[in-house]
Amino acid sequence: MTDMLQRYRESIDNIDAALVFMLAERFKVTQAVGEYKATHALPPADPGREERQITRLRQLALDAKLDPDFTEKFLRFIIDEVIRHHEQLRDG
């Protein structure tokens, strides 16, 4: 393996680690949101907020030269998981 390839792979590994930690932090916050919603009898999902987020992140993806369809699929996956957690909190 060349030194250049090794450096690329190390960068990818660092980015992957940062992504995992960012997702963990995001889920800590969404867990708190879910607890708040459950305590205040709010619905687990907020379709209006979800659509605004998707629109905003699709634009960020375009700005970053990233495929907005991929970005939306990724965000939908995260949103669906968050809603599942919120439903579990509500149904206790």
C-alpha atoms as one frame of an Amber mdcrd trajectory, in Angstrom:
protein
   0.000   0.000   0.000   1.320   3.428  -0.851   1.818   6.167   1.725  -0.782
   8.294  -0.066  -3.410   5.552   0.111  -2.622   5.031   3.776  -3.095   8.754
   4.479  -6.410   8.747   2.631  -7.589   5.774   4.654  -6.524   7.374   7.908
  -8.510  10.474   6.996 -11.540   8.338   6.164 -11.183   6.545   9.510 -11.037
   9.882  11.342 -14.088  11.178   9.507 -16.004   7.972  10.252 -15.166   8.311
  13.946 -16.333  11.935  13.935 -19.596  10.902  12.234 -20.257   8.255  14.881
 -19.651  10.714  17.715 -21.808  13.371  16.017 -24.644  10.875  15.584 -24.307
   9.833  19.224 -24.553  13.470  20.314 -27.522  14.057  18.024 -29.343  11.056
  19.481 -28.667  12.265  23.031 -30.430  15.521  22.166 -33.290  13.833  20.322
 -33.722  11.506  23.307 -34.203  14.577  25.496 -36.698  15.936  22.955 -38.564
  12.627  23.052 -38.729  12.712  26.840 -40.024  16.285  26.712 -42.664  15.338
  24.146 -43.757  12.304  26.185 -43.997  14.371  29.372 -46.044  17.070  27.650
 -48.266  14.701  25.615 -46.886  15.957  22.301 -46.899  13.729  19.206 -43.679
  11.799  18.507 -43.478  13.114  14.927 -43.616  16.644  13.553 -44.080  16.316
   9.774 -43.796  20.079   9.186 -40.468  20.243  11.007 -39.245  17.159   9.146
 -40.060  18.678   5.763 -38.372  21.968   6.674 -35.285  20.064   7.794 -35.172
  18.012   4.610 -35.529  21.118   2.452 -32.798  22.879   4.428 -30.414  19.914
   4.311 -31.030  19.270   0.610 -29.910  22.858  -0.018 -26.869  22.377   2.212
 -26.048  19.236   0.227 -26.238  21.174  -3.033 -24.010  23.880  -1.569 -21.529
  21.197  -0.485 -21.680  19.437  -3.876 -23.209  16.353  -2.268 -26.084  14.420
  -3.826 -29.261  15.858  -2.234 -31.142  12.577  -2.810 -28.509  10.712  -0.798
 -28.687  13.387   1.877 -32.463  13.076   2.087 -32.302   9.272   2.331 -29.724
   9.555   5.094 -31.796  12.129   6.978 -35.008  10.117   6.528 -33.271   7.109
   8.056 -32.238   9.187  11.077 -35.671  10.822  11.410 -37.410   7.438  11.276
 -35.140   6.121  14.018 -35.751   9.191  16.185 -39.528   8.866  15.757 -39.301
   5.180  16.692 -37.483   6.160  19.906 -40.059   8.874  20.630 -42.910   6.410
  20.137 -41.255   3.994  22.563 -40.989   6.775  25.161 -44.627   7.735  24.645
 -45.864   4.149  24.854 -43.523   3.551  27.781
